[in-house]
Amino acid sequence: MTAPAAGGPPAGAGPTDTDWAAAVAAVRGLPATARVLLICHVNPDGDALGSMLGFGLGLRRLGVRQLQATFPGPPEVPEPFRWLPGSDLLVPQDDAYPDPDLVICFDAASESRLGDLVDRLDKAGTALVLDHHASNTGFGGIHLVDPHAAATSVVALGLLDRLGVTLDAEIAACLYVALSTDTGSFRFEATTPAVHELAARLLATGISPGEISRRIFDTRPFGAVRLFGEVVGRARLEPAAAAGHGLVWTYATREDLARHHQPAYVLEALIDSVRCTAEADVSCVVKQSGDAEWAVSLRSKGAVDVSRVAMALGGGGHRFAAGFTGWGTVDEVVERIRTELPGALLPT
Ligand SMILES: [Mn+2]
């Protein structure tokens, strides 16, 4: 895991006036010929893509002409997000400016989430980081990291406002996708009054929350429905784990995906089908990402700080939603989680 860089944000504190001013100056000071590259984390989710593309549309409104957006790995955007306004900004990572004047990074807690794009941070004239993970390692040059923000899109809109960009329906659709995915459709603890006030601002542009929700949460191929049936059917409940708070977990292999002809992104929603288990505070989904490599998602209902578990195992995230990459067999990965759980109990 990357050590916190000197000058990184102190844990828990949001951006200062100085940080905001530096970010505004970095954008306003761009010459007309500047090349701006927007990047986000690997396996981009609604917040990563929505914040990045919504902000990109804002930059376009400000007159930035040489503008690209990209993310590490294969360039395919998960089907539920392909309609997002601003998707024409996306380029495959190999086509992204090798040495942009400004790089802006969205929703990535550490450089390890940026894959091969991490070199752009070093080669860019200025690197601006927008994020909301408390575990953010402080990489990059200018930090707008607010651990109290429900989504990176909250930070993105804060910067767009300070840049004088007028919110329109296209920008709002992107930011609404980001906000609604990271708050679990406004169900999670992070859904503060400020979140609803922000949602109201976005909805006031005329976007349709019903249509957006249907597209991103409620539309899946039938093969994904069958796949979920199998994978949820093999879930295991361990009531004694986490000092009696309980653990429920399941796993999905690449073979499971192939058998049902499904792309990996459909498994993003799997954790929601598992975490409803009443008898477990902690839920876990282990998804195969390589021969002996697994992408692990962790959720907690409040008794356990799963970001501590994830950080102990090389990942990061939020107190009640975190993840890491595990190696070995499924049983080995789950055993490591079991071992970390008692040390991650929150005070009652
Ligand atoms: Mn996020």
Residues whose N, C-alpha, C, O or C-beta is under 5 A from the ligand:
A	BS01	MN	D47 D107 A151 T152 D182
